[in-house]
Amino acid sequence: MYAIVDVKDKQFKVREDDTLYVPYHSSADVDDELTLDRVLLVSDGDGEVTLGTPSVDGASVHARVVDQVKGDKVIVFKKKRRKRYRVKRGHRQQYTQIKIESLDVNGAASETPSSEDTDGETSDEDSADA
């Protein structure tokens, strides 16, 4: 089972126990619980896919903040030839490392037939058709 979630306008494919580096959350501390509500797509392993318009109703992903980290250094070098102009600057982007704990689908792709429907009793929809 996996889901596609939107975290600060970036999309990530997540499964349970995955570790992701998402854009920096300044308000999140280490060991905080994050709830990602913008679930764009949910799929169980059997080919059942639920596509949201724009997000899947009732679906959410629970994650825990592992660490606040910095990415690799990016060098920005500017030069104008024959003008004696050279500037070398760099920066390190900040990321939040999260671990996906659970995918809560609540009626999306992981819906299984309940025991009430399989007892052989006719439901209200079946009796209306007859």
N, C-alpha and C positions, 0 to 999 in steps of 0.2 A: 504494500500500500504506500502510495506517495501522494504528495500534494504540491501544487505550485502556489507560492505565497508572494505577496508584494510587500517588501520592506523598504520604506523610504524611496519609492519609485524604482526599485530594482527587484527583479523577479528571481526567485530561487526555487529549485526543486528540492524538497525536503522529504526525508524518511525519519522514522524514529531512531534515536541514538546517533544522528548525524551531527557533525560539528561544522559550523559555518562562520565565515567572517563577513559580517554585514556592516553597512555604513554606521558610523559612530553614533551611539545613543548617549548623550551627555547626562541624561537623568538616571541612567541605569548604573547601579553599582554591582560589584561582584556578588554572586549568589542571589541576585534578584530574579523574580519570575517575570517573564514577558509573555503576553498573550498576543499573538499575531492574528488579527481578525480578517485581514484582506486575503482570503483564500480564493484564488482564481480558478483552480481546477483540482478535483479530487479523483483519484483512480485507485481501485482495489487491484489486486494482482491478477484478477481473472478477466480483465478487459472491460469492466464496467467503468465508464468515465462520466463524471458529472461536471459540466462546464457552467461556470457562473456567469451572470449577466448583470453587472461586471464581477460580482463575487458570489460565492456559494452561500446560500442562506443557512445559518446555524452551524457553520463549520469554523473551527478555529484551531490554531496550533499553539501548544504550550512549550515554551523554551526557558532555559535557565542561562543567565549570563555567567560565562566562565572567566573572562578576562577582558580588559581594555588593552589593545595592542596597537602597534604602529606597523605599517607596511614597509616595503623596501624603499630606499631612497630614490627619488626621481630627480635627475639632474636637468636643469633648464639652462641652456647655454645660448646666448644671443651674441651675434657678431655682425658688424657691417664692415665689409672689406674695404681696405684702403682708407679707413676713417679713424683708426686706432680706437675702435669701440668694441670691447668684449666684456660681457657680464656673465658670470657663472653663479647660478643660484640653485638651490635644491630644497626639497621638502619631503616629509614622510607623512603619508595619509594615515589618519587614525581610523581604526576599525574596532568593532565590538565582536568578540568571539562568543558565540552562543552554542548551546547543545540542545537539540530537539528532544523533548521528553515524551510528548504524546500528540497524536493527531485526533482531535475530536470532530467527528463528521456529523453526528446528530441527524440522521435521516438522509444522508447523501449516498455515495456509492457503496458504503459498507452495510447497507440495509439488507437484512436477511428476513425471510418469512418468519413470522412469529408463530408460536404454538397454537394460537387461536385460529389462524387461517388454515392450518394443516390438520385440524381435528376432524375434518369431514363435514363440519357445520357450514351452512351457507351464510355468507355475509350479507349485509344489506344491499350491496351492489349486485350480488348474484340473484337475490330474490326479486329485485326490481326488473331484471332482464327476463325472468321467467313469466 
